[in-house]
Amino acid sequence: MEKDIKVMVVDGQGGGIGATLISAIRKEFGDKLTIYALGTNSIATARMMKAGANKGGTGESAIRYVSGRVDIIIGPISVIMPYSMLGELTPDMATAISTSEAVKIFLPLTQENIKIVGDPGEPLPHQVAEAVKIIKEVIEDV
C-alpha cells in the first residue's frame, strides 16, 4: 500500500457507530490509514477521535470539505438521507457524501422509516467486520 489511504468515518448523535468503526479499522490497519472523524455534532466527533481517528471535524462545512478529499467514506446509510439522525444530517451533508468520488461503504443502520432489503438485522460487530473486509478489498485495488 504505497498511497496514503484516507478514510472518512461519518456519524452523528452520540458517535457510537463511528467509534466502533474507527476502533475496528485501527485494529486491522494500525497507522497505515489516515482516519478522519466527521461528526454532525461535537459529541460524535469527540467520541470518534477518542476511538483513534487522526483528524476530526464537525458540522456541515467540515463534512462538505473532507468528502471531496478522501478515498473511502464509511458510516451508517443514513448519512446520505437528508434530515436523518433527528435532523442533524443536512441536505448539503447528504449531497456532499453521496456525490463524492470516494468509495462509499454504508452499514444498513437507520432510525428512519426506511426498510432495507437484505439482512440489516445483522449485529453491529458483524457489519463492522464486513466493512473492514471491504476496505481491504478497496485498498488492494488502489
C-alpha positions as CSV (number, residue, x, y, z in Angstrom):
1,M,0.0,0.0,0.0
2,E,2.1,2.9,-1.3
3,K,-0.5,5.6,-1.3
4,D,-1.7,7.2,1.9
5,I,-5.3,6.0,2.0
6,K,-7.7,8.5,3.6
7,V,-10.8,7.1,5.3
8,M,-13.7,9.4,6.4
9,V,-15.9,8.0,9.1
10,V,-19.2,9.9,9.4
11,D,-21.6,9.7,12.3
12,G,-24.0,11.8,14.4
13,Q,-25.9,11.8,17.6
14,G,-23.6,10.0,20.1
15,G,-21.0,8.8,17.6
16,G,-21.1,5.2,18.8
17,I,-21.3,3.6,15.4
18,G,-18.4,5.8,14.1
19,A,-16.3,5.0,17.2
20,T,-16.9,1.3,16.7
21,L,-15.9,1.5,13.1
22,I,-12.7,3.5,13.9
23,S,-11.7,1.1,16.6
24,A,-12.1,-1.9,14.2
25,I,-10.3,-0.1,11.3
26,R,-7.4,0.9,13.6
27,K,-7.1,-2.7,15.0
28,E,-7.0,-4.1,11.4
29,F,-4.7,-1.5,9.7
30,G,-2.8,0.2,12.6
31,D,-1.4,3.5,11.4
32,K,-1.4,2.5,7.7
33,L,-4.5,4.6,7.0
34,T,-5.4,8.2,7.8
35,I,-8.8,8.3,9.5
36,Y,-10.9,11.4,9.5
37,A,-13.7,11.5,12.1
38,L,-16.6,13.7,10.8
39,G,-19.4,14.2,13.2
40,T,-22.7,16.0,12.7
41,N,-22.2,17.3,16.2
42,S,-19.2,17.8,18.5
43,I,-20.1,14.9,20.8
44,A,-20.0,12.4,17.9
45,T,-16.7,13.9,16.7
46,A,-15.1,13.7,20.2
47,R,-16.1,10.1,20.7
48,M,-14.7,9.1,17.3
49,M,-11.5,11.0,18.0
50,K,-11.1,9.1,21.3
51,A,-11.5,5.8,19.3
52,G,-8.4,6.6,17.3
53,A,-9.1,8.9,14.4
54,N,-6.1,11.0,13.2
55,K,-8.2,14.2,12.5
56,G,-11.7,15.3,13.2
57,G,-14.2,17.9,12.1
58,T,-17.7,18.8,13.0
59,G,-20.7,20.0,11.1
60,E,-21.7,20.8,7.5
61,S,-18.7,22.7,6.4
62,A,-16.2,20.1,7.5
63,I,-18.3,17.2,6.0
64,R,-18.6,19.1,2.7
65,Y,-14.9,19.9,2.6
66,V,-13.5,16.5,3.6
67,S,-15.9,14.4,1.4
68,G,-14.1,15.5,-1.7
69,R,-10.6,14.8,-0.3
70,V,-10.8,11.2,0.9
71,D,-10.6,7.8,-0.8
72,I,-13.2,6.0,1.3
73,I,-16.3,7.2,3.2
74,I,-17.9,4.9,5.7
75,G,-20.8,5.2,8.1
76,P,-24.5,4.3,8.6
77,I,-26.6,4.5,5.4
78,S,-28.5,7.4,7.0
79,V,-25.6,9.7,6.2
80,I,-27.0,10.1,2.7
81,M,-30.5,10.8,3.9
82,P,-31.3,14.5,4.4
83,Y,-32.7,15.3,7.8
84,S,-31.8,11.8,9.2
85,M,-30.4,11.5,12.7
86,L,-33.2,13.5,14.1
87,G,-32.5,16.3,11.6
88,E,-28.7,16.5,12.3
89,L,-27.9,15.4,8.7
90,T,-28.5,18.4,6.5
91,P,-29.3,18.1,2.8
92,D,-25.9,19.6,1.9
93,M,-24.1,17.0,4.0
94,A,-26.0,14.2,2.3
95,T,-25.3,15.6,-1.1
96,A,-21.6,16.1,-0.4
97,I,-21.2,12.5,0.8
98,S,-23.4,10.9,-1.9
99,T,-21.7,12.8,-4.8
100,S,-18.1,12.3,-3.5
101,E,-15.8,10.4,-5.8
102,A,-14.8,8.3,-2.8
103,V,-15.7,4.7,-2.4
104,K,-18.7,4.6,-0.1
105,I,-19.3,1.8,2.4
106,F,-22.6,2.0,4.3
107,L,-23.9,0.0,7.2
108,P,-27.6,-0.7,6.9
109,L,-28.5,1.0,10.1
110,T,-31.1,3.7,10.3
111,Q,-33.7,5.1,12.7
112,E,-35.7,6.5,9.7
113,N,-38.8,4.9,8.3
114,I,-36.9,3.0,5.7
115,K,-36.6,-0.7,5.2
116,I,-33.5,-2.1,3.6
117,V,-33.7,-5.4,1.6
118,G,-31.2,-8.0,2.7
119,D,-30.1,-8.7,6.3
120,P,-29.8,-5.3,8.1
121,G,-30.6,-7.3,11.3
122,E,-27.0,-8.5,11.4
123,P,-25.4,-7.4,14.7
124,L,-23.2,-4.3,14.5
125,P,-19.9,-6.2,15.1
126,H,-20.7,-8.4,12.1
127,Q,-21.5,-5.4,9.9
128,V,-18.2,-3.7,11.1
129,A,-16.2,-6.8,10.2
130,E,-17.7,-6.9,6.8
131,A,-17.0,-3.2,6.3
132,V,-13.3,-3.7,7.3
133,K,-13.2,-6.6,4.7
134,I,-14.5,-4.2,2.0
135,I,-11.9,-1.6,3.0
136,K,-9.1,-4.3,2.5
137,E,-10.5,-5.1,-1.0
138,V,-10.6,-1.4,-1.9
139,I,-7.0,-0.8,-0.8
140,E,-5.8,-3.8,-2.7
141,D,-7.3,-2.2,-5.9
142,V,-5.6,1.1,-5.3
